[in-house]
Amino acid sequence: MIIVKLEGVKLHALHGLYEGEALVGGDFEVNLEVAYDDAGLQFDSLDDTISYVTLFDLIKARMKVPTPLLEKVASLILEDVFQTFPFIKSSDISIFKLQPPIPQFQGRVGVSLSRVY
C-alpha cells in the first residue's frame, strides 16, 4: 500500500459561520493522505502514482468555495479526490482553522475525516 501525503498546506479561505469570517476569512492548514494498492506497479512514470500537484489543485479549488462548516469542506475534498482517483483504497483529511474566532483562545481548531473505499 502506498500513501501519498500533503502536509501543512496553508491557505487563506472564507470558511466559517460568523459574519466576519465570510468577509475577511482566515488561515487554514490542510493535511491529506491518500492510499492505493501498489501491486504490480513499477513506478516508472506519473501514471503509476497519484500526482501531488493534482491533489493540491483539488484542495485549492475546494478551499476557494466559502462554506460555513469545515466538516463539509473536508467531505467535499475527499469526494473530489475519489472522483479523480477512483482506484484509491482510503483517504484521510484534517483541516485546521489557525486563528479561530474564540476570545482568549490560543491554538487551532479543526476536523478530521477518514474514508475507506
Secondary structure, 3 states (H helix, E strand, C coil): CEEEEEEEEEEEECCCCCHHHHHHCEEEEEEEEEEECCCCCCCCCHHHCCCHHHHHHHHHHHHCCCCCCHHHHHHHHHHHHHHHCCCCCEEEEEEEECCCCCCCCCCCEEEEEEEEC
